[in-house]
Amino acid sequence: MRIYLYEVRPDEREDIARECARLGVEAYCSGDVPTWENAGRTAGFEAVSVLGQGQIDRPLLERYAAQGVRYLSTRTVGYDHIDLEAAHSLGIAVCNACYPPDGVADFAVMLMLMCLRHYKQAMWRGMVNDFSLEGLQGRDMSSLTVGVMGTGRIGTQVLKNLSGFGCRLLAWNRHETAEAARYAQFVDLDTLYRQCDVISLHLPLTPATRHIIDRDSLARMKDGVVIVNCARGELTDIEALVEGIETLKIGALGMDTIEGETGIVHGDHRTDILANRNVFYLHQFRNVIMTQHMAFYTREAVASMVRCGIEGPVEMARTGAYRTRLV
């Protein structure tokens, strides 16, 4: 099989070479984001593999299909950047990636602790030899109620991690899961909003979950609530977040991903003019921690993402199935 890989980072190349050798795959690697303009490169390839910075919409999928592409893999767990209905109608089989939940779960707990202990402000002060304590008094995790929205593999691992801190744990998911129930009490959304001091998001992005955190949901939360998002940026309405920070309704934000990040994250923009007022306005607040969509970024996760990105199309072609097949 020949696979055209877009958005290849330098840290993926060793794993790509190993997987191609293992599976007998011929691969071409490009650092470019997939677009209509560069879709012609995929002629003669049976499969395409992408990350998440490009929108794989119907026109692009139609062009892939016309050139003989029959398999598409995304080396990400999220797949909201792919028009699955269009892929299905065009006969393109799609799969996503999976990786151990530990990296994202650990990162989410780290962001909670950084928010609760005012790490950003403390770090800034230390860099200019200001070692004062005023304004840096934090909270003990054990005194708080923490809510986890979404109890898939990552959300459940977050609950497991938090169970050692002695905090009260609440959870919400479309369906209760036995494993998560070992650590948390399942409640409805309104109860979670009203009672939690910290809320961590671990939901997929769907039409039902887009902007699940908005002005209405914030109004039902405690004053000073801490919100952590290591899932998908569009789960939160950025306008509502700005308003929440300005009015002190939100006590702190730990955002590894945020609405409007496409074209910004995973790039060096030190000399660029970036027209995204809300993202950079939020970024400057002392109680807002924003990282570069890197919660997933561990050695173990990258190896698994590459393996799924190459193995998925091969297995779908060979057997018609794959453990992470979407359509």
ChimeraX attribute file (.defattr): number of C-alpha atoms within 10 A of each C-alpha:
attribute: neighborCount
match mode: 1-to-1
recipient: residues
	/A:1	15
	/A:2	20
	/A:3	26
	/A:4	22
	/A:5	27
	/A:6	23
	/A:7	19
	/A:8	20
	/A:9	13
	/A:10	8
	/A:11	11
	/A:12	16
	/A:13	13
	/A:14	11
	/A:15	16
	/A:16	23
	/A:17	14
	/A:18	14
	/A:19	19
	/A:20	18
	/A:21	11
	/A:22	10
	/A:23	13
	/A:24	12
	/A:25	17
	/A:26	13
	/A:27	19
	/A:28	16
	/A:29	16
	/A:30	14
	/A:31	11
	/A:32	15
	/A:33	17
	/A:34	23
	/A:35	15
	/A:36	14
	/A:37	8
	/A:38	11
	/A:39	14
	/A:40	12
	/A:41	13
	/A:42	21
	/A:43	16
	/A:44	13
	/A:45	20
	/A:46	21
	/A:47	30
	/A:48	25
	/A:49	27
	/A:50	25
	/A:51	25
	/A:52	20
	/A:53	18
	/A:54	17
	/A:55	18
	/A:56	22
	/A:57	17
	/A:58	17
	/A:59	13
	/A:60	20
	/A:61	24
	/A:62	16
	/A:63	16
	/A:64	27
	/A:65	20
	/A:66	12
	/A:67	17
	/A:68	15
	/A:69	24
	/A:70	22
	/A:71	24
	/A:72	31
	/A:73	30
	/A:74	26
	/A:75	28
	/A:76	22
	/A:77	18
	/A:78	18
	/A:79	22
	/A:80	15
	/A:81	15
	/A:82	21
	/A:83	17
	/A:84	21
	/A:85	12
	/A:86	17
	/A:87	25
	/A:88	13
	/A:89	12
	/A:90	16
	/A:91	14
	/A:92	21
	/A:93	24
	/A:94	27
	/A:95	28
	/A:96	24
	/A:97	26
	/A:98	20
	/A:99	22
	/A:100	15
	/A:101	17
	/A:102	19
	/A:103	19
	/A:104	25
	/A:105	25
	/A:106	17
	/A:107	18
	/A:108	27
	/A:109	18
	/A:110	14
	/A:111	26
	/A:112	23
	/A:113	17
	/A:114	21
	/A:115	26
	/A:116	22
	/A:117	17
	/A:118	20
	/A:119	18
	/A:120	17
	/A:121	18
	/A:122	18
	/A:123	13
	/A:124	13
	/A:125	14
	/A:126	11
	/A:127	9
	/A:128	8
	/A:129	9
	/A:130	11
	/A:131	12
	/A:132	10
	/A:133	9
	/A:134	6
	/A:135	9
	/A:136	14
	/A:137	9
	/A:138	13
	/A:139	13
	/A:140	12
	/A:141	19
	/A:142	14
	/A:143	12
	/A:144	17
	/A:145	17
	/A:146	25
	/A:147	28
	/A:148	26
	/A:149	20
	/A:150	22
	/A:151	25
	/A:152	19
	/A:153	16
	/A:154	24
	/A:155	26
	/A:156	26
	/A:157	22
	/A:158	25
	/A:159	26
	/A:160	18
	/A:161	16
	/A:162	21
	/A:163	16
	/A:164	10
	/A:165	13
	/A:166	13
	/A:167	15
	/A:168	19
	/A:169	22
	/A:170	26
	/A:171	28
	/A:172	23
	/A:173	19
	/A:174	9
	/A:175	10
	/A:176	16
	/A:177	15
	/A:178	9
	/A:179	15
	/A:180	25
	/A:181	16
	/A:182	12
	/A:183	21
	/A:184	21
	/A:185	15
	/A:186	22
	/A:187	15
	/A:188	12
	/A:189	16
	/A:190	12
	/A:191	16
	/A:192	25
	/A:193	22
	/A:194	16
	/A:195	18
	/A:196	21
	/A:197	22
	/A:198	27
	/A:199	24
	/A:200	27
	/A:201	25
	/A:202	26
	/A:203	23
	/A:204	19
	/A:205	19
	/A:206	13
	/A:207	10
	/A:208	9
	/A:209	14
	/A:210	17
	/A:211	19
	/A:212	18
	/A:213	20
	/A:214	17
	/A:215	17
	/A:216	10
	/A:217	15
	/A:218	20
	/A:219	14
	/A:220	15
	/A:221	22
	/A:222	17
	/A:223	16
	/A:224	16
	/A:225	22
	/A:226	25
	/A:227	26
	/A:228	26
	/A:229	26
	/A:230	25
	/A:231	27
	/A:232	23
	/A:233	22
	/A:234	21
	/A:235	25
	/A:236	22
	/A:237	17
	/A:238	21
	/A:239	14
	/A:240	17
	/A:241	21
	/A:242	17
	/A:243	15
	/A:244	22
	/A:245	18
	/A:246	13
	/A:247	12
	/A:248	13
	/A:249	18
	/A:250	22
	/A:251	21
	/A:252	25
	/A:253	29
	/A:254	26
	/A:255	26
	/A:256	24
	/A:257	24
	/A:258	24
	/A:259	17
	/A:260	15
	/A:261	16
	/A:262	14
	/A:263	12
	/A:264	15
	/A:265	17
	/A:266	13
	/A:267	8
	/A:268	8
	/A:269	11
	/A:270	7
	/A:271	6
	/A:272	7
	/A:273	7
	/A:274	12
	/A:275	8
	/A:276	11
	/A:277	10
	/A:278	14
	/A:279	19
	/A:280	12
	/A:281	10
	/A:282	21
	/A:283	16
	/A:284	11
	/A:285	16
	/A:286	16
	/A:287	22
	/A:288	23
	/A:289	23
	/A:290	21
	/A:291	16
	/A:292	14
	/A:293	20
	/A:294	15
	/A:295	22
	/A:296	24
	/A:297	12
	/A:298	15
	/A:299	11
	/A:300	13
	/A:301	21
	/A:302	20
	/A:303	19
	/A:304	18
	/A:305	25
	/A:306	28
	/A:307	20
	/A:308	27
	/A:309	29
	/A:310	29
	/A:311	21
	/A:312	29
	/A:313	28
	/A:314	23
	/A:315	16
	/A:316	19
	/A:317	17
	/A:318	10
	/A:319	8
	/A:320	11
	/A:321	17
	/A:322	19
	/A:323	13
	/A:324	15
	/A:325	18
	/A:326	15
	/A:327	15
